[in-house]
Amino acid sequence: MKIVICYFSGTGNTQRVAQQFSESFAQLGNEVQTFSIEGMTLCKSLPDDILKQIADCDLFGIGYPVYAFNAPPIALQFAKRLPRSVSAKRTFVFNTSGEPLKLNNISSLKLRALLKRKRFVVSNEYHYCMPYNIMFRHSDEMAHKMWDTAQKLIPLDSKQIVDGQQHLLKRVFCGHFVAWVMRCEQWGGQLNGRMYKVSKECVHCNMCVNNCPTHNIRVTKKGKFRFGGKCLMCMRCAHLCPKNAMKIGLFNRWKVNGPYTFAQPKTDSEKQRYNKMLTNSYKKYFDEAEQRLKNN
């Protein structure tokens, strides 16, 4: 089976999941091509080689990080530019977020509607918990546990897809309305992006400029940073800044700086505290994952 996986990843979590899917499908004897859609939506049309790969594949997959219980604009723009499939194209969707709340299940509603118009039929959908890059920093133990769980679940999900077993996430009450309301984060993020600033700790490595997925950051001839109105709130610039010099406007108190190692810590750190809703959600997520692994 020929499989094509396309994804967008803000700070690397979704990329890790996409690569794990690729490896799992390959181990099952399939031919897999994986592409980042970053930069594709900045062009007038999708690259011809990507379009050919998608047209010729037997199974198509698309992945994204959840932003305010929605798919990010860059993923929606990509879906809009997909050509209408000659015949129904079997498709699976996967996403990542920092919490296992059921509201994440509504994130694909608009994306799936766009895919349906192009005759990409979503038969499988999966959500994986990966550590936050905004709001608060997960402990090293939690980051490791999240990634370890995803690594164990994805091979099972890959086999489920290859075997033709349908799996769709359960919808929530008034999901379409909630998703529509939360979509305000997209234009809100663009406004907030204009408020970004760089502190005196900046060493002008230009990592933020060179890695912004929408080319929203530029440096003037005088060395001043300028931020436009195309911010996705992907947090890549703040998360990866080596000097923690990026100030992210109204959400600066929620900033998370520095990549996660995902390695098992050698020593236990102080136990991370969550509010009751998140504590219960994480417990249920890991308990369900453990039960599924035992059953397989």
Secondary structure, DSSP 8 states (H G I E B T S, - for coil): -EEEEEE--SSSHHHHHHHHHHHHHHHTT-EEEEEE-TTGGGSSS--HHHHHHHHH-SEEEEEEE-BTTB--HHHHHHHHHS---SS-EEEEEEEEESS--GGGGGTTHHHHHHHHHTTEEEEEEEEEE---SBSS---HHHHHHHHHHHHHHHHHHHHHHHTT--B-----TTHHHHHHHHTHHHHHHHHHHTT-EE-TT-----HHHHH-TT--EEE-TTS-EEE-S------HHHHH-TT--EE-GGGGGGB--S----S--SS--------HHHHHHHHHHHHHHHHHHHH-
